[in-house]
Amino acid sequence: MRNMCCSKIRAYLKRLKPRVPLGRSYSSLPGLVGNDIKSLRSVISPPIAKIRNIGIMAHIDAGKTTTTERILYYSGYTRSLGDVDDGDTVTDFMAQERERGITIQSAAVTFDWKGYRVNLIDTPGHVDFTLEVERCLRVLDGAVAVFDASAGVEAQTVTVWRQADKHKIPRICFLNKMDKTGASFKYAVESIREKLKAKPLLLQLPLGEGKAFKGVVDVVSKEKLLWNRQSEDGKDFERKPLLEMSDAELLKETTEARNDLIEQVADLDDEFADLVLGEFSENFDLLPAEKLQTAIHRVTLAQTAVPVLCGSALKNKGVQPLLDAITMYLPSPEERNYEFLQWYKDDLCALAFKVLHDKQRGPLVFLRIYSGIIKPQSAIYNINGNCTERISRLLLPFADQHIEIPSLTAGNIALTVGLKHTATGDTIVSSKSSALAAARRAEREGEKKHRQNNEAERLLLAGVEIPEPVFFCTIEPPSVARQPDLDYALKCLQREDPSLKVKLDPDSGQTVLCGMGELHIEIIHDRIKREYGLETYLGPLQVAYRETILNAVHATDTLDRTVGDKRHLVTVELEVKPIETSSVVPVIKYAASVSEDLPKVSQEAVENGIHSACLQGPLLGSPIQDVAITLHSLVIHPGTSTTMISACVSRCVQKALKKADKQVLEPLMNLEVTVTRDYLSPVLADLAQRRGTIQEIQTRQENKIVIGFVPLAEIMGYSTVLRTLTSGSATFALELCNYQAMNPQDQTTLLSRRSGLTQVL
């Protein structure tokens, strides 16, 4: 049996060999030590308390991928250090990522560190790929937030931090780039406190900053960690206790920092406060490091504070203590409270959070296993898709490499082959009967707690929220004969990336791509060319506008049609009015006289008609939002089909929308520009021309940070203009803020341009 396992894995490694990037040397995969193999069970299914599912999240260019690369090297997963600039990192394996030096897709890697199994996901920092961060955070138990020590909290850092707050994820902070000119530990910590409203727990202090950075001080154990200058890879470092004789000033500073840390933790944790006030009230120095570490772990789990560490991933300093902190302070799967798990007992419950398409193996589905065991050749039931599928193979994820395994237990992240219909956000269970049993348990519990049944159902199907696209453009194949190939490519890409929407223009018959930004659509176009061999043509980028109305209007409509020998007759009277609260979908209300005797089938038909009517507004054909529709009267002739009811209601809503005063809403972006003082004036002048509104100008070290709002329509191609204005020294970050009403002059210009009355430049 032992020899069979060895030979299988060796054969699998041979098959993987061509996929390994040139110039990289991979260490043995987990379970392989030279030619020997540990017990497969202990390797593949470690105790749940020893598992850590973590993500690396940050603003673009804070050093996430470099930090991940160092983590993989020190854990023994790789034998050489990859570099983003050289395009040979493990987690950035897509051609587009290596060319641009950015992360586009989240990548999962599994490795061991000091007896712990770590499933790590490197997430993108660019705002166009926010969904990648969202769907990964949904399945993680903890996260490492990486900061550029010279910049502190940046725009996208706030976004990912907010996402982690939403999913209640404990996290630790790593102040990276301490060796960078302008790095400031104090400034970075202060920005975490002010901008993220978090309580930083300083577990380390830097030894020097900028070019003088040489190591860190461990505040908890009062030791200094110095990295050997002669060591190129940062593996060699020594841990020395701080002594009164040689480090008097540093020891004093560290003792003060430790006392402050103890007081902070005692304020947040009652159990630790009792301990401190009891045994160690006279002298904090006598408090054992283990007691303090346990209390920090509890505080981190409660998310009342965040541990802060520092280092330089590029210069190979501070990464090993970060790994220790991940295993020490971030939670194991059993320490996270997932309420829906109680309905499943020990049955299988997993969430599909990502889909990749492999040319040889077909769709690869990433699953986070919450309970039960998953095995190859087993049937599973997809609750969302209401279908049964079979898992043909089970793999452990290693970026773009994978190793086949016989089973995987709760708390792990698995990669499955053979699930053809499963998509992002689907809940996977062992069988339909298992799902029904869980639903019954949830309903019983719901009745005890006086909850509605749909609340219990929501707990079963906790999926991923998909943001609305803000850009769209047409896409065409090189010839009509290649249209089916393009449709297939877009279908695969949509399944991988749910934030990509594809629709057919009813007037022109063209295929329309809807995405999160210019870069997002550019990457999709590039992937269609490289991965599917299609030279497609993109139309000009358009902004995804919305429409609303400004006054209340009534409308009535009658549909009278005879199909065959059956008469279909519907009369509808309704009112459409604007609402103040922002709502993407129409708010549907029923008059008392209608709601009393309206059958459920007819109600569904009415709502379908309203929703379809609001998909295309009368001005630009854009979706309608911020409206409430009240149905005052509905007369249905016996035998009338639900399709006719929907058609009549839809026509009546469109009639009302045309009668109302209409308003175009345009997407407004939060903009943050980082620029040196010398170029501040031209940047401000350019933003004024773009209908930008400046909120404030902050100072960050030697730079100025311009914060404001700008309409999305005015910001297309801004990166090129900004580079020209500032000689390439400025950077900017964008994020969708909301939709706001256009002023009448701009709206008239837009409508004239759309109708072809003015020349489009």
matplotlib code that plots the C-alpha trace (Angstrom):
import matplotlib.pyplot as plt

x = [0.0, 2.8, 4.7, 1.5, 1.0, 4.6, 4.4, 1.1, 2.4, 5.7, 3.7, 1.5, 4.5, 5.9, 2.7, 2.9, 6.5, 5.9, 3.6, 6.3, 7.6, 11.1, 13.7, 11.7, 12.6, 9.7, 10.3, 8.6, 4.8, 3.2, 3.6, 6.8, 10.1, 12.8, 11.6, 9.6, 6.0, 4.3, 1.0, -1.4, -4.1, -1.9, -0.8, -4.0, -6.4, -4.6, -6.5, -8.9, -7.3, -4.1, -5.7, -5.5, -7.5, -6.1, -6.1, -3.5, -5.3, -4.1, -4.1, -2.4, 1.4, 1.6, 3.5, 0.9, 2.4, 6.0, 4.9, 3.2, 6.3, 8.5, 6.0, 6.1, 9.9, 10.4, 7.8, 9.8, 7.2, 9.6, 13.4, 14.0, 12.7, 10.3, 10.0, 7.0, 9.3, 10.9, 7.4, 8.2, 6.0, 4.0, 0.6, 0.7, 0.8, -1.4, 0.4, -1.5, -0.4, 3.3, 3.3, 1.6, 3.1, -0.3, -2.6, -5.8, -7.1, -6.9, -4.7, -4.7, -1.7, -1.4, 1.7, 2.8, 4.5, 5.7, 3.0, 0.2, -1.6, -2.1, -4.4, -3.4, -5.1, -3.3, -6.0, -5.9, -5.5, -7.0, -10.6, -11.7, -11.2, -13.0, -15.2, -12.1, -11.4, -15.1, -15.6, -12.3, -13.0, -16.4, -14.7, -11.6, -11.3, -8.6, -6.7, -3.3, -3.7, -0.5, 0.4, 3.1, 4.8, 5.6, 1.9, -0.1, -3.8, -4.6, -7.9, -8.3, -7.1, -10.2, -12.4, -10.9, -11.0, -14.7, -15.2, -13.4, -15.6, -18.7, -17.7, -16.5, -13.0, -10.2, -7.0, -3.5, -1.6, 1.8, 3.6, 5.7, 8.4, 10.0, 13.2, 11.6, 12.7, 10.1, 8.9, 7.4, 6.2, 4.5, 2.7, 1.4, 0.1, -1.6, -3.3, -4.7, -6.1, -7.6, -8.7, -9.7, -11.1, -9.2, -7.2, -3.6, -1.7, 2.0, 3.6, 6.8, 8.9, 11.3, 15.0, 15.7, 13.6, 14.3, 17.8, 18.7, 16.1, 17.8, 15.4, 12.5, 12.0, 9.5, 7.6, 5.9, 9.2, 11.5, 13.9, 15.5, 15.5, 18.4, 18.7, 22.2, 23.4, 25.5, 22.4, 20.8, 17.5, 16.8, 16.6, 19.4, 18.4, 19.2, 16.9, 18.6, 17.2, 17.5, 20.1, 20.5, 24.2, 24.1, 20.6, 19.6, 17.6, 16.0, 15.1, 13.4, 11.4, 10.4, 9.4, 7.2, 5.6, 5.0, 3.4, 1.1, 0.3, -0.6, -2.9, -4.5, -5.3, -6.5, -9.0, -10.4, -10.3, -11.8, -10.1, -6.7, -7.5, -8.3, -4.9, -3.0, -4.7, -4.2, -0.8, 1.1, -0.2, 3.1, 5.4, 4.3, 7.7, 6.9, 3.9, 4.7, 4.7, 2.4, -0.3, -0.1, -0.1, -3.3, -5.0, -4.0, -5.4, -8.8, -8.8, -8.0, -10.8, -13.3, -12.1, -11.8, -8.2, -5.6, -2.0, 0.6, 3.9, 6.4, 9.2, 10.3, 9.2, 11.4, 14.5, 13.5, 13.1, 10.2, 8.3, 9.0, 7.6, 4.6, 4.1, 4.3, 1.7, -0.6, -0.6, -0.6, -3.3, -5.6, -8.4, -8.7, -12.0, -13.5, -13.0, -15.2, -19.0, -21.0, -24.6, -25.8, -23.6, -25.8, -28.5, -26.1, -24.8, -21.9, -23.3, -21.3, -21.7, -19.4, -19.5, -18.2, -16.4, -14.4, -14.4, -11.5, -11.6, -8.8, -8.4, -7.6, -9.8, -12.7, -14.2, -12.2, -14.3, -12.8, -14.8, -14.5, -15.6, -17.5, -18.6, -18.4, -15.9, -15.5, -14.2, -13.7, -16.3, -19.0, -22.3, -23.1, -26.2, -26.2, -28.9, -28.8, -28.8, -31.2, -29.1, -26.9, -23.4, -20.4, -16.9, -14.5, -11.2, -10.2, -7.1, -5.2, -4.6, -1.0, -1.5, -1.4, -0.3, -2.4, -1.9, -4.5, -5.8, -8.2, -10.4, -10.6, -12.2, -14.0, -12.0, -10.0, -10.1, -10.4, -10.3, -12.8, -12.9, -16.2, -18.7, -20.1, -23.0, -21.7, -21.1, -19.7, -21.8, -23.4, -24.0, -22.9, -24.4, -24.2, -27.8, -31.2, -32.5, -29.6, -30.6, -34.3, -33.4, -31.2, -34.0, -36.4, -34.0, -33.6, -37.4, -37.9, -35.2, -36.7, -40.1, -38.5, -36.9, -40.0, -38.1, -39.5, -38.8, -37.0, -34.5, -33.6, -33.4, -31.0, -28.7, -28.5, -27.7, -25.1, -23.6, -21.5, -22.8, -21.9, -21.4, -23.2, -20.9, -20.1, -18.6, -19.9, -18.8, -19.7, -17.6, -17.6, -15.9, -13.5, -16.3, -19.9, -18.7, -16.7, -19.7, -20.4, -16.7, -17.0, -20.3, -18.5, -15.5, -17.7, -19.8, -16.7, -15.3, -18.6, -18.7, -15.1, -15.9, -19.5, -18.8, -18.5, -22.0, -22.8, -26.0, -27.5, -28.5, -32.1, -31.9, -28.6, -28.2, -24.6, -23.0, -22.4, -19.7, -20.4, -17.5, -16.1, -13.6, -11.3, -8.7, -11.3, -12.6, -9.1, -8.1, -11.2, -10.4, -6.8, -7.8, -10.3, -7.3, -4.8, -6.8, -9.5, -7.5, -10.1, -9.1, -12.2, -13.0, -14.2, -16.5, -15.8, -16.2, -19.6, -20.6, -23.4, -25.9, -29.2, -32.5, -35.2, -38.3, -39.0, -42.8, -45.6, -47.7, -50.8, -51.3, -53.9, -53.6, -55.7, -54.5, -57.2, -55.9, -57.4, -54.9, -56.5, -60.0, -59.0, -59.5, -56.9, -58.1, -56.2, -56.8, -54.2, -54.1, -50.9, -48.9, -45.2, -43.5, -39.9, -38.5, -35.8, -33.9, -31.6, -33.0, -31.7, -34.9, -38.4, -40.3, -43.6, -46.8, -50.4, -53.5, -55.7, -58.4, -55.9, -53.9, -56.9, -57.8, -54.7, -53.6, -49.8, -49.4, -50.9, -48.7, -45.6, -46.7, -47.3, -43.8, -42.1, -43.8, -42.7, -39.1, -38.8, -40.2, -37.6, -34.7, -34.9, -35.7, -37.3, -34.3, -31.2, -32.5, -30.7, -32.1, -34.6, -33.9, -35.3, -38.9, -42.0, -44.8, -48.3, -50.8, -54.3, -56.4, -56.0, -58.9, -58.2, -60.6, -60.9, -58.4, -55.9, -52.3, -49.7, -47.6, -50.3, -50.6, -46.8, -46.9, -49.8, -48.2, -44.9, -46.5, -48.4, -45.2, -43.4, -46.3, -46.2, -42.4, -42.7, -45.3, -43.1, -40.3, -37.2, -33.7, -30.4, -28.2, -24.5, -21.9, -19.9, -16.4, -14.4, -11.0, -7.8, -4.7, -1.2, 1.0, 4.2, 3.8, 5.4, 2.6, -0.4, -1.6, -1.9, -3.6, -6.2, -6.7, -7.3, -9.8, -11.8, -12.1, -13.5, -16.4, -14.5, -15.3, -12.3, -13.2, -9.8, -6.1, -4.1, -0.3, 1.4, 5.1, 6.4, 3.3, -0.1, -3.3, -6.2, -9.5, -12.7, -15.5, -15.5, -18.1, -17.0, -17.6, -14.9, -12.2, -11.8, -8.1, -7.2, -4.1, -2.4, -3.2, -2.1, 1.2, 1.8, 0.9, 3.2, 6.0, 4.9, 5.2, 1.5, -0.8, -4.6, -7.3, -10.9, -14.0, -17.7, -19.4, -23.0, -25.2, -26.1, -28.4, -26.7, -27.2, -29.7, -27.0, -24.8, -27.9, -29.0, -25.5, -25.5, -28.9, -28.0, -24.8, -26.6, -29.3, -26.5, -27.2, -23.7, -20.4, -18.9, -15.2]
y = [0.0, 2.4, 1.7, 2.2, 5.7, 6.7, 5.5, 7.3, 10.6, 10.3, 9.6, 12.6, 14.8, 13.7, 14.8, 18.2, 18.8, 20.8, 23.2, 24.4, 27.9, 28.0, 29.0, 27.8, 24.9, 23.4, 21.6, 18.3, 18.6, 18.0, 14.4, 13.9, 13.9, 12.8, 9.4, 8.7, 9.5, 10.3, 8.7, 10.2, 10.7, 12.8, 14.9, 15.4, 15.6, 17.2, 17.8, 20.7, 22.7, 22.7, 24.2, 27.9, 29.2, 32.7, 35.3, 38.0, 41.3, 44.9, 47.9, 47.3, 47.3, 46.9, 43.7, 40.9, 38.6, 39.1, 38.3, 35.2, 34.2, 34.5, 32.5, 29.7, 29.8, 29.7, 27.0, 24.8, 24.8, 26.4, 26.2, 29.6, 33.1, 34.4, 38.0, 40.0, 42.0, 38.8, 37.3, 34.0, 34.0, 31.0, 32.6, 35.0, 32.3, 33.9, 35.5, 38.7, 38.9, 38.3, 41.0, 43.6, 42.7, 42.7, 40.0, 39.4, 36.1, 34.9, 31.8, 29.1, 27.4, 24.7, 24.3, 23.3, 25.5, 24.0, 21.3, 23.5, 23.2, 26.6, 27.1, 30.5, 32.7, 35.6, 38.1, 41.0, 44.6, 46.3, 47.7, 46.0, 42.6, 43.4, 40.3, 38.1, 39.4, 39.2, 35.6, 34.5, 36.4, 34.6, 31.2, 32.3, 32.1, 34.8, 37.4, 39.2, 42.8, 44.0, 47.8, 49.8, 51.3, 54.5, 55.0, 53.6, 53.0, 53.5, 53.6, 50.0, 49.0, 50.6, 48.7, 45.2, 46.1, 46.9, 43.6, 41.7, 43.5, 42.4, 38.7, 39.2, 38.0, 38.2, 39.7, 40.7, 43.6, 43.4, 46.7, 45.8, 47.8, 49.0, 49.3, 51.8, 55.4, 57.3, 54.3, 55.3, 52.7, 55.4, 57.0, 53.6, 52.6, 55.9, 55.6, 52.2, 53.7, 56.7, 55.5, 51.9, 52.8, 49.7, 49.2, 48.2, 45.9, 46.5, 43.1, 44.3, 47.4, 48.0, 48.2, 51.2, 52.5, 53.0, 52.0, 51.5, 48.8, 45.6, 43.6, 43.7, 43.7, 41.1, 43.1, 40.0, 38.1, 41.2, 39.8, 41.3, 39.4, 40.3, 39.0, 38.0, 40.6, 37.9, 35.7, 36.4, 34.5, 35.7, 32.2, 33.0, 35.2, 35.2, 35.8, 37.6, 38.6, 42.4, 43.0, 46.0, 46.1, 46.3, 47.5, 49.8, 52.3, 49.7, 47.6, 50.6, 51.4, 47.7, 47.4, 50.5, 49.0, 45.7, 47.3, 49.3, 46.1, 44.3, 47.2, 47.3, 43.6, 43.7, 46.4, 44.2, 40.8, 40.2, 36.9, 38.4, 41.5, 39.2, 37.5, 40.8, 42.4, 39.3, 37.6, 40.2, 43.6, 44.5, 43.6, 43.1, 41.7, 38.5, 37.8, 34.8, 35.4, 32.4, 34.0, 37.2, 35.4, 33.4, 36.6, 38.3, 35.2, 35.7, 39.5, 38.9, 36.3, 38.8, 41.4, 44.0, 44.7, 43.8, 42.6, 44.6, 43.2, 44.7, 43.7, 43.8, 40.9, 42.0, 42.1, 38.8, 40.3, 39.6, 36.9, 34.0, 35.8, 36.7, 32.9, 32.2, 35.0, 33.4, 30.1, 31.7, 34.4, 33.6, 31.1, 27.5, 26.5, 25.2, 28.5, 30.3, 30.3, 29.4, 29.3, 27.3, 24.3, 23.2, 22.2, 19.8, 17.9, 15.8, 15.7, 17.3, 21.0, 23.0, 26.2, 26.6, 29.9, 29.9, 28.1, 27.7, 26.2, 23.8, 22.7, 19.1, 18.6, 20.9, 23.1, 23.0, 24.0, 25.3, 24.2, 25.3, 22.2, 23.3, 19.9, 16.2, 14.5, 14.8, 11.9, 11.4, 9.3, 10.5, 12.1, 15.5, 17.7, 21.3, 23.2, 26.3, 24.5, 21.8, 19.1, 16.1, 15.8, 13.5, 14.5, 12.5, 13.6, 15.5, 17.7, 19.8, 23.3, 24.5, 27.7, 26.3, 22.8, 20.3, 16.9, 14.2, 13.0, 10.3, 12.4, 15.7, 16.6, 19.7, 22.9, 22.4, 23.9, 21.4, 21.5, 19.2, 17.9, 16.8, 19.4, 20.7, 22.8, 24.2, 28.0, 30.5, 30.8, 27.4, 25.3, 21.7, 18.9, 15.1, 14.5, 16.1, 14.3, 15.8, 19.3, 18.7, 17.3, 20.4, 22.7, 20.9, 21.4, 25.1, 25.6, 23.9, 26.1, 29.1, 28.4, 28.3, 31.6, 33.1, 33.5, 33.4, 30.3, 32.3, 33.4, 29.7, 29.2, 32.2, 30.5, 27.5, 29.4, 31.9, 32.8, 35.7, 39.2, 40.1, 43.9, 45.6, 46.3, 50.0, 49.7, 47.9, 47.5, 45.4, 42.4, 40.7, 37.6, 37.7, 36.1, 35.0, 31.3, 31.9, 33.3, 29.9, 29.8, 33.3, 32.3, 29.3, 31.3, 34.0, 31.3, 29.8, 33.2, 34.2, 31.0, 31.8, 35.5, 36.3, 40.0, 39.7, 40.0, 39.2, 40.2, 40.5, 43.9, 43.4, 46.2, 45.4, 41.7, 42.4, 40.8, 43.2, 42.8, 44.4, 44.7, 46.4, 48.7, 49.4, 46.9, 44.2, 44.3, 44.6, 41.4, 39.5, 40.5, 39.4, 36.0, 35.3, 35.8, 33.7, 31.0, 30.5, 31.6, 34.2, 37.6, 39.6, 43.2, 45.5, 48.5, 51.7, 51.5, 52.9, 53.9, 52.0, 54.7, 54.3, 56.1, 57.3, 59.5, 62.8, 62.7, 60.3, 59.1, 56.9, 54.6, 52.1, 49.5, 46.7, 43.7, 41.8, 39.0, 35.8, 32.9, 29.9, 29.6, 31.2, 34.8, 36.5, 39.8, 41.8, 45.4, 47.0, 50.3, 51.3, 54.2, 54.8, 57.3, 58.1, 57.1, 58.8, 55.7, 54.1, 50.8, 49.0, 46.9, 48.5, 48.5, 46.8, 47.5, 46.4, 48.4, 46.7, 45.9, 44.0, 42.1, 40.5, 38.0, 38.0, 34.4, 33.7, 32.7, 36.1, 38.0, 36.3, 37.3, 40.9, 41.1, 39.5, 42.1, 45.0, 43.8, 43.2, 46.7, 48.3, 46.7, 49.3, 53.0, 55.3, 57.7, 55.5, 52.0, 51.8, 50.1, 52.0, 52.5, 54.3, 53.8, 52.4, 50.8, 50.4, 48.2, 49.7, 47.5, 44.2, 42.6, 39.2, 37.3, 33.6, 31.4, 34.3, 33.0, 34.4, 35.4, 37.8, 39.2, 39.9, 41.5, 43.8, 44.9, 45.5, 47.6, 49.6, 50.4, 51.5, 53.7, 55.3, 55.8, 57.6, 60.0, 60.9, 63.5, 61.4, 61.7, 60.1, 58.8, 58.5, 56.5, 58.7, 57.4, 57.9, 59.1, 59.2, 60.6, 60.4, 63.1, 65.1, 68.7, 69.9, 68.4, 69.2, 72.2, 70.6, 67.6, 69.8, 71.8, 68.6, 67.3, 70.6, 70.1, 66.5, 67.8, 66.5, 67.6, 67.8, 66.8, 67.3, 67.3, 65.4, 65.2, 61.8, 62.0, 64.0, 63.5, 65.1, 62.9, 64.4, 62.9, 63.6, 62.5, 62.4, 61.0, 57.7, 59.1, 61.7, 59.4, 57.0, 56.9, 58.9, 56.8, 57.9, 61.6, 61.4, 59.8, 62.6, 65.4, 64.1, 62.6, 59.1, 60.0, 60.0, 57.0, 56.9, 54.6, 54.5, 53.0, 53.2, 55.5, 55.8, 56.9, 60.6, 62.7, 64.4, 68.1, 69.1, 70.4, 67.3, 65.1, 66.9, 66.6, 62.9, 62.2, 64.2, 62.2, 58.9, 59.9, 60.8, 64.5, 65.4, 64.0, 61.5, 62.4]
z = [0.0, 1.0, -2.2, -4.3, -2.7, -3.5, -7.1, -7.7, -6.3, -8.3, -11.5, -10.7, -10.2, -13.6, -15.2, -13.5, -14.6, -17.8, -15.9, -13.5, -14.5, -15.8, -13.2, -10.2, -8.0, -6.1, -2.9, -2.0, -1.9, 1.5, 2.5, 0.5, 2.3, -0.1, -1.3, 1.8, 2.6, 5.9, 6.7, 4.1, 6.7, 9.0, 6.0, 4.2, 7.2, 10.1, 13.3, 12.8, 15.6, 13.5, 10.4, 9.4, 6.5, 5.8, 3.1, 2.3, 1.6, 0.9, -1.4, -4.8, -4.6, -0.8, -1.2, -0.9, -3.5, -2.4, 1.2, 0.0, -1.9, 1.2, 3.3, 0.7, 0.7, 4.5, 4.9, 2.5, -0.3, -2.8, -3.0, -4.6, -4.1, -6.8, -7.6, -9.0, -11.2, -12.7, -13.3, -11.6, -8.4, -7.5, -7.0, -9.9, -12.6, -15.3, -18.2, -17.7, -14.0, -14.8, -17.6, -15.5, -12.1, -10.4, -9.0, -11.0, -9.7, -6.2, -5.9, -3.2, -1.8, 1.0, 3.1, 6.6, 9.2, 12.5, 12.6, 11.4, 8.0, 6.4, 3.4, 2.1, -0.5, -2.2, -3.2, -5.7, -4.6, -7.7, -7.3, -10.6, -8.9, -5.6, -6.1, -6.0, -2.5, -1.5, -2.4, -0.8, 2.5, 2.5, 3.2, 5.2, 9.0, 9.3, 7.2, 7.1, 6.1, 4.5, 4.6, 2.8, 5.9, 4.0, 2.9, 5.8, 5.1, 1.4, -0.5, -1.4, 2.1, 3.5, 1.0, 1.9, 5.6, 5.3, 3.4, 6.3, 8.8, 6.9, 7.2, 10.8, 10.0, 12.7, 11.2, 11.9, 10.4, 8.7, 8.1, 5.1, 3.3, 6.5, 4.5, 2.0, 2.1, 4.0, 6.0, 9.3, 11.8, 14.0, 11.1, 9.7, 13.2, 13.6, 10.2, 11.2, 14.4, 12.6, 9.2, 10.1, 13.6, 14.8, 18.0, 17.1, 19.5, 18.9, 19.2, 17.5, 17.2, 14.2, 14.6, 12.4, 9.5, 5.8, 4.8, 8.5, 9.0, 10.2, 12.3, 14.8, 18.6, 20.0, 22.6, 24.1, 24.8, 25.1, 22.5, 19.4, 16.1, 13.8, 10.3, 9.1, 6.5, 4.8, 4.3, 0.9, 1.5, 5.1, 6.5, 9.0, 11.9, 15.6, 18.5, 21.4, 24.8, 25.5, 28.2, 30.5, 29.7, 25.9, 25.1, 28.0, 25.9, 23.7, 26.8, 28.4, 25.3, 24.9, 28.6, 28.2, 25.0, 26.7, 29.7, 27.4, 25.5, 28.8, 29.8, 26.4, 26.4, 30.0, 29.1, 26.3, 28.0, 31.5, 32.1, 31.4, 33.5, 36.5, 36.0, 35.8, 38.7, 40.8, 40.5, 38.5, 39.6, 41.3, 38.4, 34.8, 33.9, 35.7, 33.5, 31.3, 27.5, 27.0, 29.1, 27.2, 23.8, 24.8, 25.8, 22.5, 20.6, 22.4, 21.7, 18.0, 17.8, 19.4, 16.8, 19.5, 18.5, 15.8, 16.4, 14.5, 13.2, 10.8, 8.4, 4.8, 2.6, -0.3, 1.9, 3.6, 7.1, 9.5, 7.6, 9.9, 13.0, 10.8, 10.1, 13.9, 14.5, 11.9, 13.7, 17.2, 16.9, 14.0, 14.6, 13.6, 11.8, 15.0, 16.7, 14.2, 14.8, 11.7, 12.7, 9.7, 10.7, 13.5, 11.0, 9.2, 12.3, 10.7, 7.2, 4.3, 4.0, 1.7, -0.2, -3.8, -3.8, -7.1, -10.5, -12.9, -16.4, -17.2, -20.9, -19.9, -16.8, -17.4, -14.6, -11.4, -8.4, -5.1, -2.1, 1.5, 3.6, 6.7, 7.9, 6.9, 4.6, 0.9, -1.3, -5.1, -7.0, -4.6, -5.5, -4.1, -4.2, -5.2, -3.3, -5.4, -8.7, -7.4, -9.1, -8.3, -9.6, -9.1, -8.0, -10.2, -8.6, -5.4, -5.3, -2.9, -4.4, -5.0, -7.1, -10.7, -9.5, -7.7, -5.9, -6.0, -2.6, -1.4, 1.0, 2.8, 6.1, 7.6, 7.8, 4.6, 1.2, -1.6, -5.4, -7.2, -10.8, -12.4, -11.2, -14.4, -13.1, -9.9, -9.8, -7.3, -4.2, -4.5, -1.3, -1.6, 0.6, 0.4, -0.8, -1.3, 1.8, 3.8, 2.7, 3.5, 7.0, 7.6, 6.5, 8.8, 11.8, 10.9, 10.7, 14.1, 15.6, 13.8, 15.3, 18.8, 18.2, 16.5, 13.2, 9.8, 7.7, 5.0, 7.6, 8.1, 4.4, 4.2, 6.6, 4.4, 1.2, 2.4, -1.0, -2.4, -3.1, -6.7, -7.4, -10.3, -13.4, -14.2, -17.7, -20.8, -24.4, -27.5, -28.4, -31.8, -33.1, -36.2, -38.3, -37.9, -38.0, -34.8, -32.8, -31.1, -30.0, -28.5, -26.8, -25.2, -24.1, -22.5, -20.8, -19.2, -18.2, -16.7, -14.6, -13.4, -12.8, -11.8, -11.8, -15.7, -17.2, -20.8, -22.5, -26.0, -27.3, -28.5, -31.1, -32.8, -31.9, -30.6, -27.6, -24.8, -22.1, -18.7, -16.3, -13.2, -14.9, -17.9, -16.7, -16.0, -19.6, -21.0, -19.1, -20.3, -23.9, -23.5, -21.9, -24.8, -27.2, -25.3, -23.8, -26.5, -29.6, -30.6, -32.1, -30.9, -31.5, -28.7, -29.3, -27.4, -23.6, -22.4, -18.9, -17.2, -16.5, -14.5, -14.8, -12.4, -12.4, -10.6, -10.0, -9.4, -12.4, -12.9, -15.8, -17.0, -19.7, -21.1, -23.1, -25.0, -27.2, -28.5, -29.0, -30.7, -29.1, -25.8, -24.9, -22.7, -21.1, -18.4, -17.2, -15.0, -13.1, -11.2, -9.9, -10.3, -7.9, -6.9, -3.5, -1.5, -0.3, -2.9, -4.3, -7.4, -7.7, -7.7, -4.4, -5.2, -3.2, -3.5, -2.7, 0.0, -2.5, -4.7, -2.1, -0.4, -3.2, -5.5, -6.1, -5.7, -9.4, -10.5, -8.0, -9.4, -12.9, -11.8, -10.2, -13.2, -15.5, -13.2, -13.0, -16.8, -17.4, -15.1, -16.9, -19.7, -19.1, -21.6, -22.0, -22.6, -22.2, -18.8, -15.7, -13.6, -9.9, -6.9, -7.8, -6.0, -8.0, -6.4, -8.1, -7.6, -9.7, -11.6, -13.5, -15.0, -17.4, -16.4, -18.3, -19.0, -18.9, -16.6, -19.6, -20.7, -17.2, -17.1, -20.6, -19.7, -16.4, -18.1, -20.8, -18.2, -16.2, -19.4, -20.3, -16.8, -17.0, -20.4, -18.9, -15.9, -15.7, -16.2, -14.8, -15.8, -12.9, -13.5, -11.4, -9.1, -8.1, -4.9, -6.1, -4.2, -6.0, -4.4, -5.9, -4.9, -4.0, -7.3, -9.4, -7.1, -9.1, -12.5, -11.0, -9.3, -12.5, -14.5, -12.0, -12.1, -15.9, -15.2, -13.1, -10.0, -6.4, -4.0, -0.4, 1.2, 0.6, 3.2, 3.7, 3.8, 4.4, 1.3, -0.7, -1.0, -1.0, -3.0, -1.9, -3.8, -6.2, -10.0, -12.5, -14.0, -17.5, -17.0, -15.7, -18.7, -19.7, -16.6, -15.8, -19.1, -18.5, -14.8, -15.8, -18.4, -16.0, -13.2, -15.2, -13.9, -10.2, -9.2, -8.4, -8.0, -6.7, -7.7, -6.0, -6.9, -4.5, -5.7, -8.5, -8.6, -10.8, -13.8, -14.2, -17.0, -19.3, -19.1, -19.5, -22.6, -24.1, -23.3, -24.8, -28.0, -28.4, -27.9, -30.5, -33.0, -33.1, -32.0, -33.2, -30.8, -30.3]

ax = plt.figure().add_subplot(projection="3d")
ax.plot(x, y, z, "-o")
ax.set_aspect("equal")
plt.show()
